[in-house]
Amino acid sequence: MSAETPTAVANAGPLAVVCGGGSLPVEVARAAQRQGRRVVLLALRGSADPHFVAAFPHHWVGLGQFGHACRHARAESCRDIVMIGSLVRPHVRDLRLDFFTLRVLPRVIRAFQSGDDHLLSSIAKMFEEQGFRVLGAHEVAPEILMPHGALGSRQPSEIDRRDIQRGFALLRATGPFDVGQAVIVSDNRVLAIEAADGTDLMLERLAELRGQGRVQARQGGGVLVKAPKPMQDRRIDLPSVGPRTVEGVARAGLAGIAVAAGSAIVAEPGRIAAVADRAHVFVVGVAADGPPS
Amino acid sequence: MSAETPTAVANAGPLAVVCGGGSLPVEVARAAQRQGRRVVLLALRGSADPHFVAAFPHHWVGLGQFGHACRHARAESCRDIVMIGSLVRPHVRDLRLDFFTLRVLPRVIRAFQSGDDHLLSSIAKMFEEQGFRVLGAHEVAPEILMPHGALGSRQPSEIDRRDIQRGFALLRATGPFDVGQAVIVSDNRVLAIEAADGTDLMLERLAELRGQGRVQARQGGGVLVKAPKPMQDRRIDLPSVGPRTVEGVARAGLAGIAVAAGSAIVAEPGRIAAVADRAHVFVVGVAADGPPS
């Protein structure tokens, strides 16, 4: 991302934010407003938070209603689209497909059956074919990117730093398989690799396994490492970390979280720092392309 | 493994089988007896099945009692040792260390903190330093290796075969990190990667996530793929499949199991075939070094 990108997009007219769950969509919308852009939310039914959504001009759309989304964006004169927020992958029977989506159904089904990456990039491509420009949330709101260094007051130890490098190396190896963006490494041992479960569930599971004595690892050791997949479209699927991630890491008895600096999204950095300090865990942004351990 | 190995080891005197849980230790012990070897079990307290153990000359040893194990093996004139069976990684406070183990404690602790591979190969190395020869279970009992082709009557579909090749390719990529020997791939999408949890728990978890609608994948599609890590010492840690694995795969709604033929251990192939046919899943041995998909 070049430094002048935000200015470049600031003059580009109103922005449509396709918004899923969590607080990130609002932060992105506010950042765009601060840059003087008019923002319209396309709020995903079942995912977006109605309370946040109400604070902006918005339209509710279902996940299977790609045609409606395009129509609203056009009616609001938005050429640029950002997709941001968490998304529960719905069951096909819960999709209420609109006419346009029915026409492209085979593609939607193929996208659903592949990795998350493929699902999101298919949707981005469909928007582009409809004449829209798909921007990354961090292009509109660079302030949401993870900075270098610690968010709270704790720092990783030497052992933690080695675990972090091992985690980044493993993520580089699994990246081509469109699998998760997170691993847990403790004392050089890989405890978990994220796949269809997602980061929060992976942490829950580790806490459970530890409670049952089924995983032996040093209490207060081990790092959750997150980085984007090497081949991933960064406009639509950067890994993210929020206060809930920090709480999950603490419950799993780990030492902290390391995130690829500048390549991951941080929701509410202030709250993250507070939660991390209270839980005695670190949260650091680290250059992910360091030498493998 | 060369074809003459079994004959070569048959004339090598009595065999000590360090035996963990499950039915494999007994199958290996019986196979060695069929070859005319005297077999002595070094049964691991808390892991080995007392009922099976009683059928052979045996000594019970604790996991931290490496010195006792060596003493028993020597007293029984065993030069060869096989380590086989499942092992619950105990909590350090539950280890009742003998004097010898205390002396090598720093090494034991280092081994514990690394991957499973490292733990087992450290123990193998300690046996070798004590003058023993560590053999692979499959060298003593080649009949326990997974053959090429299906164990039951069901065969993988074309889609399953592509998932299998993707699984093997992913396992080749994660292998250098001493992480699990199993992955689950469904319609080209990676649903899970085994790490500290183990195969059975990974399957349980997938069944749960599916039940909660948190993972969307075609019911009756998807394959559990197992292969040894590329750098692994095959004498001590080949992946294994048993009737319980088949039941777990059926509960997780998958199509079947693919195992690296000749590089994985099958407990009770007859029962596996019966359970697989009843559950409508396939269990196949496949050349793992085929071209990646």
HADDOCK unambig.tbl for C-alpha pairs under 7 A between the chains (distance, minus, plus):
assign (segid A and resid 89 and name CA) (segid B and resid 216 and name CA) 6.97 0.50 0.50
assign (segid A and resid 91 and name CA) (segid B and resid 216 and name CA) 6.45 0.50 0.50
assign (segid A and resid 113 and name CA) (segid B and resid 187 and name CA) 6.06 0.50 0.50
assign (segid A and resid 113 and name CA) (segid B and resid 189 and name CA) 6.88 0.50 0.50
assign (segid A and resid 114 and name CA) (segid B and resid 187 and name CA) 6.80 0.50 0.50
assign (segid A and resid 114 and name CA) (segid B and resid 188 and name CA) 6.10 0.50 0.50
assign (segid A and resid 114 and name CA) (segid B and resid 189 and name CA) 5.14 0.50 0.50
assign (segid A and resid 115 and name CA) (segid B and resid 189 and name CA) 5.25 0.50 0.50
assign (segid A and resid 170 and name CA) (segid B and resid 174 and name CA) 6.94 0.50 0.50
assign (segid A and resid 170 and name CA) (segid B and resid 177 and name CA) 6.85 0.50 0.50
assign (segid A and resid 173 and name CA) (segid B and resid 173 and name CA) 5.65 0.50 0.50
assign (segid A and resid 173 and name CA) (segid B and resid 174 and name CA) 6.50 0.50 0.50
assign (segid A and resid 174 and name CA) (segid B and resid 170 and name CA) 6.95 0.50 0.50
assign (segid A and resid 174 and name CA) (segid B and resid 173 and name CA) 6.50 0.50 0.50
assign (segid A and resid 174 and name CA) (segid B and resid 174 and name CA) 6.69 0.50 0.50
assign (segid A and resid 177 and name CA) (segid B and resid 170 and name CA) 6.84 0.50 0.50
assign (segid A and resid 179 and name CA) (segid B and resid 190 and name CA) 6.03 0.50 0.50
assign (segid A and resid 187 and name CA) (segid B and resid 113 and name CA) 6.02 0.50 0.50
assign (segid A and resid 187 and name CA) (segid B and resid 114 and name CA) 6.73 0.50 0.50
assign (segid A and resid 188 and name CA) (segid B and resid 114 and name CA) 6.06 0.50 0.50
assign (segid A and resid 189 and name CA) (segid B and resid 113 and name CA) 6.85 0.50 0.50
assign (segid A and resid 189 and name CA) (segid B and resid 114 and name CA) 5.09 0.50 0.50
assign (segid A and resid 189 and name CA) (segid B and resid 115 and name CA) 5.21 0.50 0.50
assign (segid A and resid 190 and name CA) (segid B and resid 179 and name CA) 6.02 0.50 0.50
assign (segid A and resid 190 and name CA) (segid B and resid 195 and name CA) 6.48 0.50 0.50
assign (segid A and resid 191 and name CA) (segid B and resid 195 and name CA) 5.48 0.50 0.50
assign (segid A and resid 191 and name CA) (segid B and resid 196 and name CA) 4.76 0.50 0.50
assign (segid A and resid 192 and name CA) (segid B and resid 195 and name CA) 5.06 0.50 0.50
assign (segid A and resid 192 and name CA) (segid B and resid 196 and name CA) 6.30 0.50 0.50
assign (segid A and resid 193 and name CA) (segid B and resid 193 and name CA) 6.19 0.50 0.50
assign (segid A and resid 193 and name CA) (segid B and resid 195 and name CA) 6.71 0.50 0.50
assign (segid A and resid 195 and name CA) (segid B and resid 190 and name CA) 6.47 0.50 0.50
assign (segid A and resid 195 and name CA) (segid B and resid 191 and name CA) 5.48 0.50 0.50
assign (segid A and resid 195 and name CA) (segid B and resid 192 and name CA) 5.07 0.50 0.50
assign (segid A and resid 195 and name CA) (segid B and resid 193 and name CA) 6.71 0.50 0.50
assign (segid A and resid 196 and name CA) (segid B and resid 191 and name CA) 4.75 0.50 0.50
assign (segid A and resid 196 and name CA) (segid B and resid 192 and name CA) 6.30 0.50 0.50
assign (segid A and resid 196 and name CA) (segid B and resid 215 and name CA) 6.37 0.50 0.50
assign (segid A and resid 215 and name CA) (segid B and resid 196 and name CA) 6.36 0.50 0.50
assign (segid A and resid 216 and name CA) (segid B and resid 89 and name CA) 6.91 0.50 0.50
assign (segid A and resid 216 and name CA) (segid B and resid 91 and name CA) 6.44 0.50 0.50
